[in-house]
Amino acid sequence: MSTVGTRTTGWLTLIGILVTEVWALLPALSPEAVALSTQARLLPLLVTSVCALAWLVASAAAYRRKDGRPNTRPERRPDLDKRPPRTTGRAAAALLGVALALGPTAALAQAVGPDGADGRWTRDVLRAGGGTYTVEIAEVLGTPRRTGVSVNDHQVWSAPMVLAVPWSDGEPRRLTLDRVETMDEPEPGDSVSVMFAANDLGLGARTHEYSSMSGIAGLWILILGLIGSVLTAGGLTSGRATVGRLRAFAPGTHLPAAALLALGAGLDLLVVFAWPPTALGWLLALAAATTPPLAARWALRRLR
């Protein structure tokens, strides 16, 4: 049974989900997303959760009022497949399809970028006003060696080095790092990219470490999310009658689906705020990414 309350909270929930998912894609777009405050990262999810809870309450209330009184006899509650189908609008069906596709994408995006102790350090440097800068190699210590990694036909070399890092007053400080990677064999006077906070050199500095997969994970996640959004939105738009049947609230359908989505959000919060090691972070993100399709599969199976 659709009411003004269920329609309003339903639309607010759908819009909130889309905003939350797009906001969650920031780590795949920029590593500087780790510098966002806890409140900034949680606010969209909290608002969406409140809207979703309001929709569940309004839907449950409408479900119990449909006969004018609380209905507790299972045989008098029609199943989803016995309810007359209601066709959902194209816009709602398309947006729901985008939300279903962006859910796994946003979940995986949380594992992109710095993690573990390196992630905490990056967050602290960025919050101190730091960033990535180009500095000069003052001295190469020891003999540079090849790392075995090649990027764009350039060999990556590694060696201990002394870098001329500018302090907040503009005067360079000599900073020794045990491992600095460069494209091609390094020499004094060459430049390298270094992350540090000029106002707090006590945090230290770190240089970029190259790999053959550098930056590729976030790009592929975004590409797959875009393709999935188009396909899923098209599929649900074509099957609007099915989407309409799912709008009819049924505790056995919607509550387990909501629990699965809440579980996925909880797993991703662990990735965001617990700073797990790389392998564990990806496992948690992958597990979270399975919850939207599992919730959708559960709901569709209930229609049979």
C-alpha positions as a printed Julia matrix, in Angstrom:
304×3 Matrix{Float64}:
  0.0     0.0     0.0
  1.51    3.3    -1.09
  0.95    6.44    0.98
  2.32    9.97    0.92
  4.65    8.98    3.77
  6.03    5.9     2.04
  6.44    7.69   -1.29
  8.23   10.65    0.29
 10.55    8.6     2.48
 11.11    6.17   -0.4
 12.31    8.91   -2.72
 14.44   10.48    0.01
 16.03    7.08    0.67
 16.76    6.46   -3.01
 18.28    9.9    -3.51
 20.25    9.54   -0.29
 21.63    6.18   -1.41
 22.82    7.68   -4.7
 24.46   10.66   -2.98
 26.14    8.37   -0.44
 27.46    6.06   -3.17
 28.84    8.9    -5.29
 30.44   10.41   -2.18
 31.98    7.02   -1.38
 33.68    6.96   -4.81
 36.04    9.77   -3.76
 38.86    7.4    -2.65
 38.96    5.96   -6.18
 39.16    9.46   -7.62
 41.69   11.03   -5.27
 43.89    9.67   -2.44
 43.35   12.97   -0.63
 39.88   11.74    0.34
 41.49   10.17    3.45
 41.93   13.71    4.81
 38.17   14.24    5.09
 36.91   14.47    8.64
 34.98   11.62   10.21
 31.84   13.75   10.2
 32.19   14.52    6.48
 32.62   10.87    5.56
 29.75    9.65    7.74
 27.12   12.38    7.21
 25.66   11.12    3.88
 25.41    7.56    5.23
 23.78    8.7     8.47
 21.19   10.84    6.64
 20.4     7.98    4.26
 20.08    5.52    7.14
 17.56    7.8     8.87
 15.55    8.1     5.65
 15.62    4.31    5.13
 14.47    3.69    8.7
 11.66    6.22    8.22
 10.6     4.39    5.04
 10.56    1.04    6.84
  8.48    2.46    9.69
  6.03    4.19    7.33
  5.74    1.08    5.15
  5.2    -1.22    8.11
  2.51    1.1     9.46
  0.74    1.18    6.08
  1.05   -2.6     5.83
 -0.72   -3.07    9.16
 -3.46   -0.53    8.34
 -4.47   -1.93    4.98
 -7.39   -3.89    6.52
 -8.15   -1.23    9.08
 -6.63   -3.18   11.94
 -3.44   -5.08   12.84
 -3.29   -8.23   10.74
 -1.49  -11.11   12.43
 -2.81  -14.14   10.56
 -0.26  -15.18    7.91
 -2.97  -16.69    5.68
 -4.71  -13.31    5.41
 -1.53  -11.53    4.29
 -1.17  -11.92    0.55
  2.28  -12.81   -0.71
  4.13  -10.51   -3.04
  3.32  -12.67   -6.06
 -0.44  -12.39   -5.32
 -0.48   -8.63   -5.16
 -1.54   -6.72   -8.29
  1.58   -5.4   -10.04
  2.07   -1.66  -10.02
  4.23   -0.15  -12.72
  7.03    2.05  -11.43
  7.98    5.22  -13.28
 10.98    5.15  -15.6
 12.94    7.64  -13.5
 12.52    5.62  -10.28
 13.4     2.34  -12.0
 16.47    3.85  -13.69
 17.73    5.46  -10.48
 17.23    2.23   -8.58
 19.27    0.43  -11.24
 22.09    2.97  -10.9
 21.99    2.6    -7.12
 22.24   -1.19   -7.34
 25.28   -0.97   -9.64
 27.05    1.79   -7.73
 26.66   -0.06   -4.42
 29.39   -2.66   -5.14
 31.46    0.03   -6.89
 31.38    2.32   -3.87
 32.17   -0.61   -1.56
 35.28   -1.57   -3.54
 36.39    2.07   -3.78
 36.97    2.12   -0.01
 39.94   -0.24   -0.45
 41.64    2.0    -3.02
 44.45    4.25   -1.86
 46.67    4.26    1.22
 45.79    1.83    3.98
 47.1     0.53    7.28
 49.83    2.59    8.94
 50.59    4.3     5.62
 46.97    5.41    5.37
 47.0     6.91    8.86
 50.25    8.75    8.08
 48.85   10.1     4.79
 45.74   11.33    6.6
 47.84   13.1     9.25
 50.04   14.79    6.64
 47.09   16.0     4.58
 45.23   17.26    7.65
 48.41   19.16    8.63
 48.18   21.04    5.35
 50.74   18.91    3.52
 50.66   17.3     0.13
 52.87   15.97   -2.64
 55.63   18.28   -3.87
 58.6    18.15   -6.21
 61.94   18.43   -4.4
 65.58   18.2    -5.44
 67.9    15.28   -4.82
 70.83   16.7    -2.84
 72.85   13.48   -2.66
 72.54    9.86   -3.73
 73.85    7.51   -1.05
 75.31    4.19   -2.15
 74.76    2.63   -5.55
 71.3     2.87   -7.11
 69.77   -0.45   -8.14
 66.98   -1.45  -10.48
 63.77   -2.57   -8.79
 62.68   -4.72  -11.72
 59.6    -2.54  -12.32
 59.15   -0.8   -15.64
 56.62    2.0   -16.14
 56.01    3.38  -19.63
 59.28    1.85  -20.85
 61.23    3.52  -18.05
 63.12    1.49  -15.46
 62.44    2.25  -11.81
 65.54    2.7    -9.64
 65.92    2.76   -5.87
 68.58    4.14   -3.51
 69.0     5.92   -0.17
 69.06    9.65   -0.82
 69.38   13.05    0.82
 66.6    15.37   -0.31
 66.37   19.15   -0.05
 62.93   19.54    1.54
 61.62   23.1     2.04
 60.46   24.07    5.51
 57.56   26.43    6.14
 59.95   29.42    6.22
 61.13   28.6     2.72
 64.56   27.34    3.74
 65.37   23.8     2.54
 66.18   21.1     5.09
 68.34   18.1     4.26
 66.29   14.97    4.85
 67.71   11.48    4.51
 65.41    8.69    3.34
 66.43    5.03    3.26
 64.51    4.28    0.06
 63.63    6.63   -2.76
 62.35    5.36   -6.1
 62.9     7.28   -9.32
 62.19    6.84  -12.99
 65.59    6.13  -14.56
 68.9     6.21  -12.7
 68.99    9.08  -10.18
 71.64   11.8    -9.98
 72.08   14.8    -7.66
 70.05   17.71   -8.97
 67.22   15.52  -10.28
 63.72   16.0    -8.92
 61.45   13.54   -7.13
 57.9    13.72   -5.77
 57.68   13.7    -1.99
 54.71   13.84    0.37
 55.26   15.88    3.54
 53.79   18.69    5.64
 55.96   21.81    5.49
 54.54   22.97    8.83
 55.37   19.71   10.58
 58.47   17.92    9.31
 58.23   15.81   12.46
 55.78   13.68   10.49
 58.61   12.84    8.11
 58.37   12.48    4.34
 57.73    9.63    1.94
 58.24    9.26   -1.77
 56.06    7.5    -4.29
 56.71    3.79   -4.82
 56.0     2.62   -8.32
 54.32   -0.61   -9.35
 52.96   -1.99  -12.58
 49.43   -1.68  -11.11
 49.79    1.89   -9.83
 46.48    3.71  -10.15
 44.83    0.98  -12.21
 42.52   -0.45   -9.52
 40.56    2.76   -8.96
 40.2     3.36  -12.69
 38.83   -0.13  -13.38
 36.41    0.1   -10.46
 34.98    3.34  -11.86
 34.74    1.93  -15.4
 32.93   -1.21  -14.22
 30.61    0.91  -12.08
 29.71    3.08  -15.07
 29.05    0.08  -17.33
 27.06   -1.67  -14.6
 24.96    1.45  -13.98
 23.95    1.7   -17.63
 23.1    -2.0   -17.92
 21.23   -2.26  -14.62
 19.3     0.97  -15.17
 18.24   -0.28  -18.61
 17.23   -3.68  -17.24
 15.09   -2.29  -14.44
 13.49    0.28  -16.73
 12.4    -2.57  -18.99
 11.13   -4.55  -16.0
  9.25   -1.77  -14.25
  6.36   -4.1   -13.39
  8.72   -6.23  -11.32
 10.1    -3.14   -9.57
  6.51   -2.1    -8.83
  5.79   -5.43   -7.15
  8.88   -4.98   -4.96
  7.51   -1.66   -3.72
  4.74   -3.54   -1.91
  6.23   -3.87    1.57
  6.62   -7.39    2.97
  8.65   -7.96    6.16
 10.05  -11.26    4.93
 11.39   -9.55    1.83
 12.47   -6.07    2.82
 13.82   -6.63    6.33
 16.39   -9.33    5.35
 17.4    -7.2     2.34
 17.87   -4.18    4.61
 19.93   -6.3     7.02
 22.23   -7.39    4.18
 22.75   -3.78    3.08
 23.45   -2.72    6.67
 26.02   -5.52    6.95
 27.75   -4.28    3.8
 27.85   -0.72    5.13
 29.33   -1.98    8.4
 32.09   -3.89    6.61
 33.01   -0.81    4.59
 33.09    1.32    7.73
 35.74   -1.07    9.05
 37.79   -0.47    5.9
 37.42    3.3     6.23
 38.03    3.77    9.95
 39.94    0.7    11.2
 42.77    1.07    8.64
 43.26   -2.68    8.07
 46.27   -4.0     6.11
 45.94   -4.07    2.33
 44.9    -7.71    1.93
 42.34   -7.6     4.74
 40.97   -4.29    3.5
 40.33   -5.7     0.04
 38.68   -8.81    1.5
 36.34   -6.67    3.61
 35.54   -4.43    0.65
 34.85   -7.44   -1.59
 32.53   -8.91    1.05
 30.72   -5.57    1.32
 30.41   -5.39   -2.47
 28.45   -8.66   -2.54
 25.67   -7.42   -0.26
 23.73   -5.23   -2.77
 23.43   -8.02   -5.39
 22.63  -10.54   -2.65
 19.87   -8.27   -1.32
 18.47   -7.83   -4.83
 18.6   -11.57   -5.47
 16.8   -12.27   -2.2
 14.03   -9.82   -3.06
 13.59  -11.19   -6.59
 13.45  -14.78   -5.34
 10.56  -13.76   -3.07
  8.56  -12.82   -6.14
  8.57  -16.4    -7.44
